[in-house]
Amino acid sequence: MSRVAVVTDSASDMDPARAASLGIAIVPLIVSFGKDTYSAGVDLTTDAFWRRMTAPDSPFPTTAACSPGDFQVAYQHAFDGGAEAIVSIHVAGTLSGTIKAAEVAAGMFKDREIHIVDSMSASMGEGVLSELAVQMASAGSTPAEIAQVVTNRREDIGVYLALETLEYLKRGGRISGAQAAIGTLLSVKPIIEIKDGRVETAERVRTRGKAREKLVELLTVRPIERLSILHTTRADVEEFAEQLIPKIPGGIDRSKVTIDLVGPSVGPHLGPGCVGAVALYAEGTSPT
Protein backbone atom coordinates (compact mmCIF):
# COMPACT_ATOMS: atom_id res chain seq x y z
CA MET A 1 0.00 0.00 0.00
CA SER A 2 1.19 3.51 -0.84
CA ARG A 3 2.00 5.68 2.13
CA VAL A 4 -0.38 8.28 0.63
CA ALA A 5 -4.08 7.37 0.64
CA VAL A 6 -6.45 8.95 -1.89
CA VAL A 7 -10.03 9.71 -0.88
CA THR A 8 -12.84 11.07 -3.05
CA ASP A 9 -16.65 11.17 -2.88
CA SER A 10 -19.45 9.48 -4.78
CA ALA A 11 -20.03 12.56 -6.96
CA SER A 12 -16.87 11.38 -8.76
CA ASP A 13 -18.97 8.65 -10.42
CA MET A 14 -16.05 6.26 -10.08
CA ASP A 15 -17.02 2.64 -10.51
CA PRO A 16 -16.68 1.14 -6.99
CA ALA A 17 -14.75 -1.89 -8.25
CA ARG A 18 -12.31 0.28 -10.22
CA ALA A 19 -11.84 2.60 -7.26
CA ALA A 20 -11.18 -0.35 -4.96
CA SER A 21 -8.63 -1.79 -7.38
CA LEU A 22 -6.79 1.54 -7.32
CA GLY A 23 -7.07 1.88 -3.55
CA ILE A 24 -9.28 4.98 -3.76
CA ALA A 25 -11.77 5.37 -0.91
CA ILE A 26 -15.18 6.80 -1.86
CA VAL A 27 -17.23 8.67 0.74
CA PRO A 28 -20.93 8.50 -0.20
CA LEU A 29 -23.24 11.45 -0.69
CA ILE A 30 -26.86 11.08 0.39
CA VAL A 31 -29.65 10.43 -2.13
CA SER A 32 -33.34 10.56 -1.23
CA PHE A 33 -36.47 9.48 -3.07
CA GLY A 34 -39.22 11.01 -0.99
CA LYS A 35 -38.83 9.55 2.51
CA ASP A 36 -36.39 6.85 1.38
CA THR A 37 -32.80 7.89 2.00
CA TYR A 38 -29.69 6.08 0.78
CA SER A 39 -25.91 6.34 0.79
CA ALA A 40 -24.85 6.54 -2.86
CA GLY A 41 -23.00 3.44 -3.95
CA VAL A 42 -23.45 1.74 -0.57
CA ASP A 43 -27.10 0.79 -0.27
CA LEU A 44 -28.10 2.27 -3.64
CA THR A 45 -26.16 1.01 -6.64
CA THR A 46 -25.98 2.98 -9.88
CA ASP A 47 -28.18 0.46 -11.70
CA ALA A 48 -30.76 0.48 -8.89
CA PHE A 49 -30.76 4.28 -8.91
CA TRP A 50 -31.58 4.48 -12.62
CA ARG A 51 -34.30 1.87 -12.33
CA ARG A 52 -35.96 3.94 -9.64
CA MET A 53 -35.22 7.28 -11.33
CA THR A 54 -37.02 6.19 -14.50
CA ALA A 55 -39.89 4.31 -12.82
CA PRO A 56 -43.37 5.77 -13.36
CA ASP A 57 -44.51 8.09 -10.55
CA SER A 58 -41.16 7.84 -8.74
CA PRO A 59 -40.46 10.83 -6.46
CA PHE A 60 -37.86 13.25 -7.81
CA PRO A 61 -34.56 12.38 -6.14
CA THR A 62 -32.62 14.90 -4.10
CA THR A 63 -29.00 14.83 -3.00
CA ALA A 64 -27.19 15.99 0.12
CA ALA A 65 -23.54 16.31 1.07
CA CYS A 66 -21.61 13.78 3.11
CA SER A 67 -21.26 14.50 6.82
CA PRO A 68 -17.97 15.29 8.57
CA GLY A 69 -18.46 12.03 10.46
CA ASP A 70 -18.42 10.08 7.20
CA PHE A 71 -15.08 11.61 6.32
CA GLN A 72 -13.73 11.07 9.80
CA VAL A 73 -14.43 7.35 9.46
CA ALA A 74 -12.82 7.21 6.00
CA TYR A 75 -9.72 9.09 7.13
CA GLN A 76 -9.32 6.98 10.26
CA HIS A 77 -9.66 3.81 8.19
CA ALA A 78 -6.90 5.02 5.85
CA PHE A 79 -4.55 5.79 8.71
CA ASP A 80 -5.36 2.50 10.43
CA GLY A 81 -4.51 0.80 7.14
CA GLY A 82 -1.01 2.22 7.18
CA ALA A 83 -1.33 5.51 5.32
CA GLU A 84 0.97 8.26 6.52
CA ALA A 85 -0.92 11.02 4.71
CA ILE A 86 -4.15 11.57 2.75
CA VAL A 87 -4.98 13.51 -0.39
CA SER A 88 -8.75 14.07 -0.46
CA ILE A 89 -10.22 15.22 -3.81
CA HIS A 90 -13.81 16.40 -4.03
CA VAL A 91 -16.72 17.76 -6.03
CA ALA A 92 -16.59 21.52 -6.54
CA GLY A 93 -17.42 23.49 -3.42
CA THR A 94 -19.66 25.69 -5.57
CA LEU A 95 -21.84 22.67 -6.36
CA SER A 96 -21.92 20.82 -3.02
CA GLY A 97 -21.13 21.25 0.65
CA THR A 98 -19.17 17.99 0.58
CA ILE A 99 -15.74 19.59 0.61
CA LYS A 100 -16.66 21.65 3.69
CA ALA A 101 -17.49 18.41 5.49
CA ALA A 102 -14.10 17.03 4.45
CA GLU A 103 -12.37 20.13 5.81
CA VAL A 104 -14.18 19.81 9.14
CA ALA A 105 -13.16 16.17 9.39
CA ALA A 106 -9.54 16.97 8.49
CA GLY A 107 -9.51 19.40 11.39
CA MET A 108 -10.17 16.48 13.73
CA PHE A 109 -6.77 15.02 12.81
CA LYS A 110 -4.55 17.87 13.89
CA ASP A 111 -1.40 15.75 14.11
CA ARG A 112 -1.95 14.13 10.69
CA GLU A 113 -1.22 15.25 7.13
CA ILE A 114 -4.41 15.63 5.11
CA HIS A 115 -4.58 17.68 1.91
CA ILE A 116 -8.06 18.72 0.74
CA VAL A 117 -8.36 19.51 -2.99
CA ASP A 118 -11.38 21.11 -4.65
CA SER A 119 -11.61 19.51 -8.11
CA MET A 120 -13.63 22.52 -9.32
CA SER A 121 -15.52 19.84 -11.24
CA ALA A 122 -17.85 16.88 -10.76
CA SER A 123 -18.36 13.32 -11.96
CA MET A 124 -15.23 11.87 -13.54
CA GLY A 125 -13.78 15.36 -13.59
CA GLU A 126 -12.82 14.61 -10.00
CA GLY A 127 -12.47 10.90 -10.73
CA VAL A 128 -9.62 11.31 -13.23
CA LEU A 129 -7.82 13.65 -10.84
CA SER A 130 -8.12 11.00 -8.14
CA GLU A 131 -6.60 8.44 -10.52
CA LEU A 132 -3.77 10.87 -11.25
CA ALA A 133 -3.15 11.21 -7.51
CA VAL A 134 -2.87 7.42 -7.16
CA GLN A 135 -0.38 7.27 -10.03
CA MET A 136 1.76 9.93 -8.40
CA ALA A 137 1.57 8.25 -5.00
CA SER A 138 2.67 4.95 -6.53
CA ALA A 139 5.60 6.74 -8.16
CA GLY A 140 6.74 8.05 -4.78
CA SER A 141 5.57 11.67 -4.94
CA THR A 142 5.08 13.43 -1.63
CA PRO A 143 1.54 14.29 -0.45
CA ALA A 144 2.20 18.00 -0.94
CA GLU A 145 3.48 17.39 -4.48
CA ILE A 146 0.42 15.33 -5.33
CA ALA A 147 -1.98 17.95 -3.98
CA GLN A 148 -0.19 20.71 -5.89
CA VAL A 149 -0.11 18.85 -9.19
CA VAL A 150 -3.76 17.81 -8.91
CA THR A 151 -4.67 21.42 -8.17
CA ASN A 152 -2.72 22.60 -11.21
CA ARG A 153 -4.17 19.93 -13.52
CA ARG A 154 -7.72 21.11 -12.83
CA GLU A 155 -7.12 23.51 -15.71
CA ASP A 156 -6.63 20.52 -18.03
CA ILE A 157 -10.07 19.03 -17.30
CA GLY A 158 -12.82 19.43 -19.88
CA VAL A 159 -16.39 18.29 -19.12
CA TYR A 160 -19.14 18.46 -21.75
CA LEU A 161 -22.53 16.74 -21.61
CA ALA A 162 -25.51 16.76 -23.97
CA LEU A 163 -28.77 16.62 -22.05
CA GLU A 164 -32.28 15.76 -23.10
CA THR A 165 -33.57 18.70 -21.05
CA LEU A 166 -32.41 21.31 -18.55
CA GLU A 167 -35.34 20.48 -16.27
CA TYR A 168 -33.32 18.25 -13.93
CA LEU A 169 -30.62 20.88 -13.45
CA LYS A 170 -33.35 23.40 -12.68
CA ARG A 171 -35.03 21.13 -10.14
CA GLY A 172 -31.69 20.48 -8.47
CA GLY A 173 -31.02 24.20 -8.21
CA ARG A 174 -27.94 24.13 -10.44
CA ILE A 175 -29.36 26.57 -13.02
CA SER A 176 -32.13 29.15 -12.96
CA GLY A 177 -35.69 28.57 -14.10
CA ALA A 178 -35.16 31.18 -16.80
CA GLN A 179 -32.18 29.29 -18.22
CA ALA A 180 -34.18 26.07 -18.29
CA ALA A 181 -37.19 27.76 -19.87
CA ILE A 182 -35.14 29.02 -22.82
CA GLY A 183 -34.13 25.47 -23.68
CA THR A 184 -37.68 24.18 -23.33
CA LEU A 185 -39.21 26.93 -25.45
CA LEU A 186 -36.74 26.39 -28.25
CA SER A 187 -37.05 22.58 -28.07
CA VAL A 188 -33.30 22.19 -28.20
CA LYS A 189 -30.79 19.67 -26.88
CA PRO A 190 -28.62 21.66 -24.46
CA ILE A 191 -24.90 20.96 -24.09
CA ILE A 192 -23.52 21.93 -20.71
CA GLU A 193 -19.95 22.50 -19.58
CA ILE A 194 -18.62 22.22 -16.04
CA LYS A 195 -15.76 24.68 -15.70
CA ASP A 196 -14.26 26.46 -12.70
CA GLY A 197 -16.90 24.94 -10.47
CA ARG A 198 -19.84 26.28 -12.48
CA VAL A 199 -22.40 24.66 -14.77
CA GLU A 200 -22.78 26.65 -17.97
CA THR A 201 -24.77 26.09 -21.16
CA ALA A 202 -22.10 25.74 -23.85
CA GLU A 203 -24.32 25.14 -26.89
CA ARG A 204 -27.92 24.55 -27.93
CA VAL A 205 -28.61 22.28 -30.89
CA ARG A 206 -31.77 20.90 -32.43
CA THR A 207 -31.21 17.14 -32.59
CA ARG A 208 -29.36 14.33 -30.81
CA GLY A 209 -27.21 13.78 -33.86
CA LYS A 210 -26.16 17.43 -33.96
CA ALA A 211 -25.51 17.30 -30.21
CA ARG A 212 -23.07 14.41 -30.66
CA GLU A 213 -21.30 16.21 -33.48
CA LYS A 214 -20.94 19.35 -31.36
CA LEU A 215 -19.69 17.31 -28.38
CA VAL A 216 -16.96 15.79 -30.55
CA GLU A 217 -15.99 19.25 -31.77
CA LEU A 218 -15.86 20.70 -28.24
CA LEU A 219 -13.91 17.80 -26.76
CA THR A 220 -11.25 17.33 -29.42
CA VAL A 221 -9.56 20.73 -29.31
CA ARG A 222 -6.41 19.32 -27.66
CA PRO A 223 -4.58 15.99 -27.27
CA ILE A 224 -6.23 13.92 -24.53
CA GLU A 225 -4.32 12.01 -21.87
CA ARG A 226 -7.30 10.29 -20.21
CA LEU A 227 -10.91 10.07 -21.38
CA SER A 228 -14.08 9.08 -19.54
CA ILE A 229 -17.15 8.78 -21.74
CA LEU A 230 -20.20 9.45 -19.59
CA HIS A 231 -23.83 8.56 -20.05
CA THR A 232 -27.09 8.29 -18.16
CA THR A 233 -28.60 5.12 -19.63
CA ARG A 234 -27.91 5.96 -23.28
CA ALA A 235 -28.07 2.84 -25.43
CA ASP A 236 -25.93 4.46 -28.13
CA VAL A 237 -23.01 5.39 -25.89
CA GLU A 238 -20.70 2.92 -27.67
CA GLU A 239 -21.54 4.57 -30.99
CA PHE A 240 -20.69 7.95 -29.51
CA ALA A 241 -17.37 6.57 -28.28
CA GLU A 242 -16.51 5.31 -31.77
CA GLN A 243 -17.43 8.71 -33.18
CA LEU A 244 -15.31 10.62 -30.66
CA ILE A 245 -12.13 8.59 -30.20
CA PRO A 246 -10.82 8.74 -33.82
CA LYS A 247 -11.07 12.55 -33.75
CA ILE A 248 -8.73 13.00 -30.76
CA PRO A 249 -5.61 14.86 -31.91
CA GLY A 250 -2.67 12.46 -31.94
CA GLY A 251 -4.89 9.52 -30.95
CA ILE A 252 -5.24 7.96 -27.50
CA ASP A 253 -4.30 4.66 -25.88
CA ARG A 254 -7.59 2.72 -25.57
CA SER A 255 -6.54 1.61 -22.07
CA LYS A 256 -6.90 5.28 -21.11
CA VAL A 257 -10.55 5.35 -22.16
CA THR A 258 -13.47 4.19 -20.02
CA ILE A 259 -17.22 4.30 -20.46
CA ASP A 260 -18.84 5.32 -17.17
CA LEU A 261 -22.48 5.34 -16.15
CA VAL A 262 -23.25 8.43 -14.08
CA GLY A 263 -24.23 7.46 -10.55
CA PRO A 264 -26.78 8.45 -7.90
CA SER A 265 -24.97 11.59 -6.73
CA VAL A 266 -24.86 13.38 -10.10
CA GLY A 267 -27.63 11.58 -12.01
CA PRO A 268 -30.52 13.49 -10.38
CA HIS A 269 -29.15 16.73 -11.84
CA LEU A 270 -28.73 15.41 -15.38
CA GLY A 271 -31.67 13.09 -15.91
CA PRO A 272 -31.81 10.10 -18.27
CA GLY A 273 -30.66 10.16 -21.88
CA CYS A 274 -27.48 12.19 -21.35
CA VAL A 275 -24.17 11.51 -23.10
CA GLY A 276 -20.84 13.31 -22.96
CA ALA A 277 -17.30 12.99 -21.73
CA VAL A 278 -14.61 14.14 -19.35
CA ALA A 279 -11.21 14.76 -20.89
CA LEU A 280 -7.93 15.19 -19.07
CA TYR A 281 -6.03 17.10 -21.71
CA ALA A 282 -2.33 16.53 -22.19
CA GLU A 283 -0.31 18.82 -19.98
CA GLY A 284 1.18 21.84 -21.69
CA THR A 285 -1.04 21.68 -24.76
CA SER A 286 -3.32 24.44 -25.95
CA PRO A 287 -6.53 24.41 -28.03
CA THR A 288 -5.96 23.98 -31.74
C-alpha positions as CSV (number, residue, x, y, z in Angstrom):
1,M,0.0,0.0,0.0
2,S,1.2,3.5,-0.8
3,R,2.0,5.7,2.1
4,V,-0.4,8.3,0.6
5,A,-4.1,7.4,0.6
6,V,-6.5,8.9,-1.9
7,V,-10.0,9.7,-0.9
8,T,-12.8,11.1,-3.1
9,D,-16.6,11.2,-2.9
10,S,-19.4,9.5,-4.8
11,A,-20.0,12.6,-7.0
12,S,-16.9,11.4,-8.8
13,D,-19.0,8.7,-10.4
14,M,-16.0,6.3,-10.1
15,D,-17.0,2.6,-10.5
16,P,-16.7,1.1,-7.0
17,A,-14.7,-1.9,-8.3
18,R,-12.3,0.3,-10.2
19,A,-11.8,2.6,-7.3
20,A,-11.2,-0.4,-5.0
21,S,-8.6,-1.8,-7.4
22,L,-6.8,1.5,-7.3
23,G,-7.1,1.9,-3.6
24,I,-9.3,5.0,-3.8
25,A,-11.8,5.4,-0.9
26,I,-15.2,6.8,-1.9
27,V,-17.2,8.7,0.7
28,P,-20.9,8.5,-0.2
29,L,-23.2,11.5,-0.7
30,I,-26.9,11.1,0.4
31,V,-29.7,10.4,-2.1
32,S,-33.3,10.6,-1.2
33,F,-36.5,9.5,-3.1
34,G,-39.2,11.0,-1.0
35,K,-38.8,9.6,2.5
36,D,-36.4,6.9,1.4
37,T,-32.8,7.9,2.0
38,Y,-29.7,6.1,0.8
39,S,-25.9,6.3,0.8
40,A,-24.9,6.5,-2.9
41,G,-23.0,3.4,-4.0
42,V,-23.4,1.7,-0.6
43,D,-27.1,0.8,-0.3
44,L,-28.1,2.3,-3.6
45,T,-26.2,1.0,-6.6
46,T,-26.0,3.0,-9.9
47,D,-28.2,0.5,-11.7
48,A,-30.8,0.5,-8.9
49,F,-30.8,4.3,-8.9
50,W,-31.6,4.5,-12.6
51,R,-34.3,1.9,-12.3
52,R,-36.0,3.9,-9.6
53,M,-35.2,7.3,-11.3
54,T,-37.0,6.2,-14.5
55,A,-39.9,4.3,-12.8
56,P,-43.4,5.8,-13.4
57,D,-44.5,8.1,-10.6
58,S,-41.2,7.8,-8.7
59,P,-40.5,10.8,-6.5
60,F,-37.9,13.3,-7.8
61,P,-34.6,12.4,-6.1
62,T,-32.6,14.9,-4.1
63,T,-29.0,14.8,-3.0
64,A,-27.2,16.0,0.1
65,A,-23.5,16.3,1.1
66,C,-21.6,13.8,3.1
67,S,-21.3,14.5,6.8
68,P,-18.0,15.3,8.6
69,G,-18.5,12.0,10.5
70,D,-18.4,10.1,7.2
71,F,-15.1,11.6,6.3
72,Q,-13.7,11.1,9.8
73,V,-14.4,7.4,9.5
74,A,-12.8,7.2,6.0
75,Y,-9.7,9.1,7.1
76,Q,-9.3,7.0,10.3
77,H,-9.7,3.8,8.2
78,A,-6.9,5.0,5.9
79,F,-4.6,5.8,8.7
80,D,-5.4,2.5,10.4
81,G,-4.5,0.8,7.1
82,G,-1.0,2.2,7.2
83,A,-1.3,5.5,5.3
84,E,1.0,8.3,6.5
85,A,-0.9,11.0,4.7
86,I,-4.1,11.6,2.8
87,V,-5.0,13.5,-0.4
88,S,-8.7,14.1,-0.5
89,I,-10.2,15.2,-3.8
90,H,-13.8,16.4,-4.0
91,V,-16.7,17.8,-6.0
92,A,-16.6,21.5,-6.5
93,G,-17.4,23.5,-3.4
94,T,-19.7,25.7,-5.6
95,L,-21.8,22.7,-6.4
96,S,-21.9,20.8,-3.0
97,G,-21.1,21.2,0.7
98,T,-19.2,18.0,0.6
99,I,-15.7,19.6,0.6
100,K,-16.7,21.6,3.7
101,A,-17.5,18.4,5.5
102,A,-14.1,17.0,4.4
103,E,-12.4,20.1,5.8
104,V,-14.2,19.8,9.1
105,A,-13.2,16.2,9.4
106,A,-9.5,17.0,8.5
107,G,-9.5,19.4,11.4
108,M,-10.2,16.5,13.7
109,F,-6.8,15.0,12.8
110,K,-4.5,17.9,13.9
111,D,-1.4,15.7,14.1
112,R,-2.0,14.1,10.7
113,E,-1.2,15.3,7.1
114,I,-4.4,15.6,5.1
115,H,-4.6,17.7,1.9
116,I,-8.1,18.7,0.7
117,V,-8.4,19.5,-3.0
118,D,-11.4,21.1,-4.7
119,S,-11.6,19.5,-8.1
120,M,-13.6,22.5,-9.3
121,S,-15.5,19.8,-11.2
122,A,-17.9,16.9,-10.8
123,S,-18.4,13.3,-12.0
124,M,-15.2,11.9,-13.5
125,G,-13.8,15.4,-13.6
126,E,-12.8,14.6,-10.0
127,G,-12.5,10.9,-10.7
128,V,-9.6,11.3,-13.2
129,L,-7.8,13.7,-10.8
130,S,-8.1,11.0,-8.1
131,E,-6.6,8.4,-10.5
132,L,-3.8,10.9,-11.2
133,A,-3.2,11.2,-7.5
134,V,-2.9,7.4,-7.2
135,Q,-0.4,7.3,-10.0
136,M,1.8,9.9,-8.4
137,A,1.6,8.3,-5.0
138,S,2.7,4.9,-6.5
139,A,5.6,6.7,-8.2
140,G,6.7,8.1,-4.8
141,S,5.6,11.7,-4.9
142,T,5.1,13.4,-1.6
143,P,1.5,14.3,-0.4
144,A,2.2,18.0,-0.9
145,E,3.5,17.4,-4.5
146,I,0.4,15.3,-5.3
147,A,-2.0,18.0,-4.0
148,Q,-0.2,20.7,-5.9
149,V,-0.1,18.8,-9.2
150,V,-3.8,17.8,-8.9
151,T,-4.7,21.4,-8.2
152,N,-2.7,22.6,-11.2
153,R,-4.2,19.9,-13.5
154,R,-7.7,21.1,-12.8
155,E,-7.1,23.5,-15.7
156,D,-6.6,20.5,-18.0
157,I,-10.1,19.0,-17.3
158,G,-12.8,19.4,-19.9
159,V,-16.4,18.3,-19.1
160,Y,-19.1,18.5,-21.8
161,L,-22.5,16.7,-21.6
162,A,-25.5,16.8,-24.0
163,L,-28.8,16.6,-22.1
164,E,-32.3,15.8,-23.1
165,T,-33.6,18.7,-21.1
166,L,-32.4,21.3,-18.5
167,E,-35.3,20.5,-16.3
168,Y,-33.3,18.3,-13.9
169,L,-30.6,20.9,-13.4
170,K,-33.3,23.4,-12.7
171,R,-35.0,21.1,-10.1
172,G,-31.7,20.5,-8.5
173,G,-31.0,24.2,-8.2
174,R,-27.9,24.1,-10.4
175,I,-29.4,26.6,-13.0
176,S,-32.1,29.1,-13.0
177,G,-35.7,28.6,-14.1
178,A,-35.2,31.2,-16.8
179,Q,-32.2,29.3,-18.2
180,A,-34.2,26.1,-18.3
181,A,-37.2,27.8,-19.9
182,I,-35.1,29.0,-22.8
183,G,-34.1,25.5,-23.7
184,T,-37.7,24.2,-23.3
185,L,-39.2,26.9,-25.4
186,L,-36.7,26.4,-28.3
187,S,-37.1,22.6,-28.1
188,V,-33.3,22.2,-28.2
189,K,-30.8,19.7,-26.9
190,P,-28.6,21.7,-24.5
191,I,-24.9,21.0,-24.1
192,I,-23.5,21.9,-20.7
193,E,-20.0,22.5,-19.6
194,I,-18.6,22.2,-16.0
195,K,-15.8,24.7,-15.7
196,D,-14.3,26.5,-12.7
197,G,-16.9,24.9,-10.5
198,R,-19.8,26.3,-12.5
199,V,-22.4,24.7,-14.8
200,E,-22.8,26.7,-18.0
201,T,-24.8,26.1,-21.2
202,A,-22.1,25.7,-23.9
203,E,-24.3,25.1,-26.9
204,R,-27.9,24.5,-27.9
205,V,-28.6,22.3,-30.9
206,R,-31.8,20.9,-32.4
207,T,-31.2,17.1,-32.6
208,R,-29.4,14.3,-30.8
209,G,-27.2,13.8,-33.9
210,K,-26.2,17.4,-34.0
211,A,-25.5,17.3,-30.2
212,R,-23.1,14.4,-30.7
213,E,-21.3,16.2,-33.5
214,K,-20.9,19.3,-31.4
215,L,-19.7,17.3,-28.4
216,V,-17.0,15.8,-30.5
217,E,-16.0,19.3,-31.8
218,L,-15.9,20.7,-28.2
219,L,-13.9,17.8,-26.8
220,T,-11.2,17.3,-29.4
221,V,-9.6,20.7,-29.3
222,R,-6.4,19.3,-27.7
223,P,-4.6,16.0,-27.3
224,I,-6.2,13.9,-24.5
225,E,-4.3,12.0,-21.9
226,R,-7.3,10.3,-20.2
227,L,-10.9,10.1,-21.4
228,S,-14.1,9.1,-19.5
229,I,-17.1,8.8,-21.7
230,L,-20.2,9.5,-19.6
231,H,-23.8,8.6,-20.0
232,T,-27.1,8.3,-18.2
233,T,-28.6,5.1,-19.6
234,R,-27.9,6.0,-23.3
235,A,-28.1,2.8,-25.4
236,D,-25.9,4.5,-28.1
237,V,-23.0,5.4,-25.9
238,E,-20.7,2.9,-27.7
239,E,-21.5,4.6,-31.0
240,F,-20.7,8.0,-29.5
241,A,-17.4,6.6,-28.3
242,E,-16.5,5.3,-31.8
243,Q,-17.4,8.7,-33.2
244,L,-15.3,10.6,-30.7
245,I,-12.1,8.6,-30.2
246,P,-10.8,8.7,-33.8
247,K,-11.1,12.6,-33.8
248,I,-8.7,13.0,-30.8
249,P,-5.6,14.9,-31.9
250,G,-2.7,12.5,-31.9
251,G,-4.9,9.5,-31.0
252,I,-5.2,8.0,-27.5
253,D,-4.3,4.7,-25.9
254,R,-7.6,2.7,-25.6
255,S,-6.5,1.6,-22.1
256,K,-6.9,5.3,-21.1
257,V,-10.6,5.3,-22.2
258,T,-13.5,4.2,-20.0
259,I,-17.2,4.3,-20.5
260,D,-18.8,5.3,-17.2
261,L,-22.5,5.3,-16.1
262,V,-23.2,8.4,-14.1
263,G,-24.2,7.5,-10.6
264,P,-26.8,8.5,-7.9
265,S,-25.0,11.6,-6.7
266,V,-24.9,13.4,-10.1
267,G,-27.6,11.6,-12.0
268,P,-30.5,13.5,-10.4
269,H,-29.2,16.7,-11.8
270,L,-28.7,15.4,-15.4
271,G,-31.7,13.1,-15.9
272,P,-31.8,10.1,-18.3
273,G,-30.7,10.2,-21.9
274,C,-27.5,12.2,-21.3
275,V,-24.2,11.5,-23.1
276,G,-20.8,13.3,-23.0
277,A,-17.3,13.0,-21.7
278,V,-14.6,14.1,-19.4
279,A,-11.2,14.8,-20.9
280,L,-7.9,15.2,-19.1
281,Y,-6.0,17.1,-21.7
282,A,-2.3,16.5,-22.2
283,E,-0.3,18.8,-20.0
284,G,1.2,21.8,-21.7
285,T,-1.0,21.7,-24.8
286,S,-3.3,24.4,-26.0
287,P,-6.5,24.4,-28.0
288,T,-6.0,24.0,-31.7
